[in-house]
Amino acid sequence: MPGANEALVYTTIGGAIGCLVSFMSKDEVDFFTNLEMHVRSEYPPLCGRDHLAYRSYYAPCKSVIDGDICEQFSLMDLPKQKEVAEELGKTVSEISKKLEDIRTRYAF
């Protein structure tokens, strides 16, 4: 997309397609780090294994935010969304807008 930062698109042997993007500001990094932490606490892993331990199995995972977990915010019940939004000091619509902005900035 003209005017956007570069992104790294990758595929895996298993068929997954992913994208690594850089954030524009420190505020975005802080916001998405906190959002990931809150959503991760609301959705425990299906297999019972800690999510951070899984991501850091081969090498420590640092300076990477899991966008799939952040996207689960929209799947939460409205009362839980409001609770997380209140803890982040934002409204539910502001959080949804930020998720949509980061998704459309690089993906479409």
C-alpha positions as CSV (number, residue, x, y, z in Angstrom):
1,M,0.0,0.0,0.0
2,P,1.5,3.4,-0.9
3,G,2.7,5.3,2.1
4,A,2.7,2.4,4.5
5,N,5.7,0.8,6.2
6,E,7.1,-2.4,4.9
7,A,5.7,-5.7,6.1
8,L,7.2,-9.2,6.1
9,V,4.7,-11.8,4.8
10,Y,5.6,-15.5,5.4
11,T,4.2,-19.0,5.0
12,T,4.9,-22.2,6.9
13,I,5.2,-25.8,5.8
14,G,1.9,-26.4,7.6
15,G,0.2,-23.9,5.2
16,A,-0.2,-21.0,7.6
17,I,0.3,-17.5,6.2
18,G,1.5,-14.7,8.6
19,C,2.6,-11.1,8.5
20,L,5.1,-9.3,10.7
21,V,4.5,-5.5,10.8
22,S,6.2,-2.7,12.7
23,F,4.2,-0.3,14.8
24,M,4.2,3.5,14.0
25,S,4.6,4.7,17.6
26,K,5.4,3.7,21.2
27,D,1.8,4.3,22.1
28,E,0.6,1.6,19.7
29,V,3.2,-0.9,21.1
30,D,2.0,-0.2,24.7
31,F,-1.7,-0.4,23.7
32,F,-1.4,-3.7,21.9
33,T,0.9,-5.2,24.5
34,N,-1.7,-4.4,27.2
35,L,-4.6,-5.6,25.0
36,E,-2.9,-8.9,24.3
37,M,-2.2,-9.4,28.1
38,H,-5.9,-8.7,29.0
39,V,-7.4,-10.9,26.2
40,R,-4.9,-13.7,27.0
41,S,-6.1,-13.8,30.6
42,E,-9.8,-14.0,29.4
43,Y,-9.1,-16.9,27.0
44,P,-7.1,-19.7,28.6
45,P,-5.3,-22.1,26.1
46,L,-7.4,-25.0,24.9
47,C,-4.7,-27.6,25.6
48,G,-3.9,-26.2,29.0
49,R,-0.4,-25.2,28.1
50,D,0.7,-21.6,28.9
51,H,0.6,-19.4,25.7
52,L,3.9,-17.6,26.4
53,A,5.7,-20.9,27.2
54,Y,4.4,-22.3,23.8
55,R,5.5,-19.2,21.9
56,S,8.9,-19.3,23.6
57,Y,9.6,-23.0,23.2
58,Y,12.6,-22.8,20.9
59,A,13.7,-19.3,21.6
60,P,12.5,-16.5,23.9
61,C,9.7,-14.6,22.3
62,K,10.2,-10.9,22.9
63,S,9.2,-7.7,21.1
64,V,6.4,-9.6,19.3
65,I,2.7,-9.1,19.9
66,D,0.3,-11.9,18.9
67,G,-2.3,-10.3,16.6
68,D,-4.5,-13.4,16.7
69,I,-5.0,-13.0,20.4
70,C,-5.7,-9.3,20.0
71,E,-8.3,-10.1,17.3
72,Q,-10.1,-12.3,19.9
73,F,-11.2,-9.1,21.6
74,S,-14.2,-8.9,19.2
75,L,-15.2,-12.4,20.1
76,M,-15.6,-11.6,23.8
77,D,-19.0,-10.9,25.4
78,L,-19.9,-7.2,25.6
79,P,-19.5,-7.0,29.4
80,K,-16.0,-8.4,29.2
81,Q,-15.2,-6.1,26.3
82,K,-16.3,-3.1,28.4
83,E,-14.3,-4.4,31.4
84,V,-11.1,-4.7,29.3
85,A,-11.7,-1.4,27.6
86,E,-12.1,0.3,31.0
87,E,-8.9,-1.2,32.3
88,L,-7.1,0.1,29.1
89,G,-8.8,3.6,29.5
90,K,-10.5,3.3,26.2
91,T,-14.0,2.6,24.9
92,V,-15.0,-0.6,23.1
93,S,-15.4,1.3,19.8
94,E,-11.9,2.8,20.1
95,I,-10.3,-0.6,20.6
96,S,-12.3,-2.0,17.7
97,K,-11.2,0.9,15.5
98,K,-7.5,0.5,16.4
99,L,-7.7,-3.2,15.6
100,E,-9.4,-2.4,12.3
101,D,-6.8,0.3,11.5
102,I,-3.8,-2.0,12.1
103,R,-5.5,-4.8,10.1
104,T,-6.3,-2.6,7.1
105,R,-3.0,-0.7,7.2
106,Y,-1.1,-3.7,6.0
107,A,-3.4,-6.6,5.0
108,F,-5.8,-5.0,2.5
